[in-house]
Amino acid sequence: MNKFKEPYVIAEIGCNHKGEMQIAKELINMAKIFGNANAVKFQKRNNKELLTEEQYNAPHPNPVNSYGETYGAHREFLEFTVEQHQELKSYCEELGITYATSVWDTTSAKEICSLEPEFIKIPSACNNHYKMLTYLCENYQGEIHISTGMTTKDEIEELIQFFTQKGRNQDLVLYNCTSGYPVPFKDICLLDILTLKEKYGDKVKSIGFSGHHLGIAVDVAAYTLGAHVIERHYTLDRTWKGTDHAASLEPMGLRKLTRDLRATYEALTYKEQDILAIEQVQRDKLKYKK
């Protein structure tokens, strides 16, 4: 019997739709019918709440990636309304793939809560936003997924204690993550999955892995170490304008990832008997006769 949970693959679209609903739906469609992912994930920001006036009106730090004259205009161009998110959720339901969204601020958390998705993600940048976390714990009944990039061990401990005090730790999925785009292999630090599993595996619902690296080999290792929820950035074209595309998988990469993870899941078993049926034929033919 397989003691591992089946891999759960999240194709993180984020803002890789370039602000276009048609591209967003194409990404969902490809993730489902070609990539065989379990879920797609977008993101929701209230940019006026999230950014200071100075940040909002400043130029994009990397103008070649900008969709507006200021960073605020760039972010607004890429933002979908809550009504558009409802449209995306309905489209996901038609196709039979789970819709989810990362939320970056309390207003966005309230808006996405109204859609009642299966889970809501908290990005590494906001996992210390306790006003938002409090609202979610008290008003949202689904799973809460949280990444731990750029977060100290003490801050992770504080998070777990907070969710435990709120009675929501069993709805929590805790992700190993290194924040960077892309992340070199030496900085992925996969063995931290073992630390999360050892310290919190019996306190949270699941351990996950959010990868910002290149290729797909590392994800299989993350899964075998105990992270059954695997999240990867996903795009239709890695050469598109934007910071996330280069660290994203294209549809074929997503397809190969889900294939390899599910093959690994099938392989992670013990022999049910000394000589399997498939081996008996070879034993009868090839085994040395004493």
N, C-alpha and C positions, 0 to 999 in steps of 0.2 A: 504493500500500500504506500502511496506517495504521501509523505509527511509535509511536503512543501505546499504552500498556497499557490493556486494557479497565478501566473503572472498577469498583472493588470496594467495595460499600456495606455498612457495618456499622451496624446499628440497635442503639444502646447502650441496653439496658433498665436496666442498673444496678440500682437499688433501686426503680424506678418501678412494680414489681409490688405495692408496699405490703405485702409479706410474705405474699401470698396466691398459692398455687400455681396456682389456676385463672386468676387474672389474668395470671400469668407465661406460662401456656400460650396464653392468648388473644393476648397480645402477640406471641409467637412465630408463631402462626398468621396473624395479620394482617400481620406483617412479611414472611412468605413469600408468601401467596396474594394479598394486596392491595398490599403495599408493594414487592414484588419485590426485597427486599434479598438480599445474598449471605450475610450472617451476622447473628446476634444475639449480644450480649455482656452478661453479667451481671457481678457482682462478688462477691468472697469476702473476708471479714475475720474474723480471730480478735480479737474486740474486747478481750479481757483482755490479749492480747499487744500490741495496737496502741496502746491507751490507757493512760495512767497511772491509778492509783486515783482521783486527784483528778478527772481528766477523766471517768472512767467514772461517778462518783457526782455530778457536777455537773449542774445542770439544762440542758436543751437551750438553746442561745443564742437560738433563735427558737421559743418554746414553741408557737406556733400550728402549727408544722410537726412537732411531736414525736408519736411513737407510744408514749412511755413517760414516767414521772415523772422519770427522769434521762436524760442523754445515752447512757449505757451501755445502759439498758433500751430506749431508742429504737432503738439500733443492733442490739441482739439481736432485737428484734421484726421487723426487716427482713431478718434473716440466714437464708439457707437452709443446711441441713446438706449435707455432701458427698454423702449418699445422695439428697437432693433434687436436687442438681446433676446427679447421674447420671441421675435421672428426666428432667430437662430436656434433657440431652444426648441421651438415647434418643428423646425426643419430637421433637427437632430432626432426628435421623436419619430418623425415620419420614416427616417432612414434606419432607426434602431441603434443609435449610438448615443452615449451619455453626453449631455452638455454640462459644462462647468465653467466657472470664471474665477480668476484671481481678483480680489478687491484690495484697493490701496488706501482707502479712507472710509470714514464712518458713513458718509452720504452714499457712497457706492455700495457699501455693505447693506444698507437699508434697502436700496433699490434692488439689488440682486436677491436679497432675502425674499422680496415680494414675488419672485419667480419660482421659488421653492425648488432649486436644483438639488440633485442628489448630494453634491458636495460643493463646498466653497474653499478656495485656496487662499492662504495668506503668504505672500512672497517674503523672502528673507528680509527685504528692506523694511517691512512693516510688522515683523513678529514681536516688536516691543510696543506696538500701538494698542495699549490696554483699554483705551476707551472703545475702540472698534471691537476688540476681542470680547469685551464685556457685553457689548450689544449683541454680538453673534451668539455667545453662550446663552444669553437670556431670551433671545427671540428667534433663533434658527435651530431647527431640529435635526438637520442633516449632518453628515460628516464634515469635519473641519480639518483641512490639510495644511500643514505648516512646514516651510523650508527653513533650514538652519544655517544657510550661508551667512558669512560675516557676523557670526553669533558666538559668544563665548560659552564655555561649558556651564558657567554659573548662570548665564542668561537662559540657557536651555532648561536648567534645573528650575529656575523661576517660572518659566512657561509651564512646565509639567505640574508644578505645585498650584499654579493659578487654575489650570483646567481641572485638577483634582478637587480643589476647593469649590469650584463651580459645578462639580458633579458631571463634567463633560469629557473626562480623560479617555473614556472608552469609545468616544466618537472621534478621537484624535488620530490622525495619520502624520507621523513625524518623519521628515525627509532629511537624509544626508545630502548636503549640497555644498559646493564651492562656488562662490559668486564671481564670475568672470566670463568673457565672451571673445574667443573660446578659452577653455581652461586646458592647460597642458596636462598631460597624463600624471606627471609627478605631483601635481597639486590637487588631484581628485580625492586622494586620501580615502580609498574605499574601506580600509579597516575601521574607520570611524563608524561604519554600519554595525560592526560587531559591538562597539561600545554602546551605541544607541540601543541595540537589541538586548544587551546584557543589563543595562541600567533601567530601560523603560519598556522592554518587550512585553512584560506582564501588566503594565500600567496603561498602555495605549492600544488602540485597535490594530494598527499595523505600522511597520517601518517601510519607508519609501526611499527612492533615490531620484533626485532631479539632476540630470546631467547636462552640462554645457560644453562638452568635449566634442572631439571629432571622431567619426566612425561609430561602430556599434559593439566592438569586442568587449569593452569595459562593462556594458550594461548586463551582459550575461554573468560576469563575475559578481556584480552588485546583487543580482538576483540570488545567486548561489550562497552569498554571504547572509542573506536574510531579508533583502528589500524586495518584497513581491510587487510593490507599486513602482512602476518605472515611468518617469516623465521625461520626454525629450521635446525640445523646440522643433517645429515642423514648418516647412515652407514648400511652395511649388517650385521655387528657383533660388538657389543659394547666392546667385549674383545680384539679386534685387537690392535696391537701395534700402539701407537700414542696418542697425547694429546687430540684430538678432539673426539675420538670414545666414551669415557665414557659419554660425554655430548651430545651425538647424539641419535636420534630415529632410531630404526630398522624398517624394512618395516611395521610390524604390528602396531607399534606406529604411524607411519606416516599415515597409513590407518585410524586408530581411530581418529587421529587429524583432518583430512579432513572431516571425517564423522561428528564429533561433531561440527566443525565450520559451516558446511553447515546446520546441523539441527538447530543450534542456529540462523543462518541467517533466516531460514524459520519461526522461532518462534518469531522473533523480529518485531511484527506487532501490530497494534491496532485492536480491534474488529470492523468490518465493520458495524455491527448492534448489537443492544442490545442482542438479542438472536440468536446465530448462528444456522444454520441448524442442525449441529450435536447435539446441545443442545435441540432443539425443541422436538425431540423424547423423551429425558429424562424428559423434562419439562412436557410434556403431561402425562407421566407415573408416575413421582415421586413428582412433585411440590405440596406443601400443598394447598388444595382447601379451600379458605376462606369461 
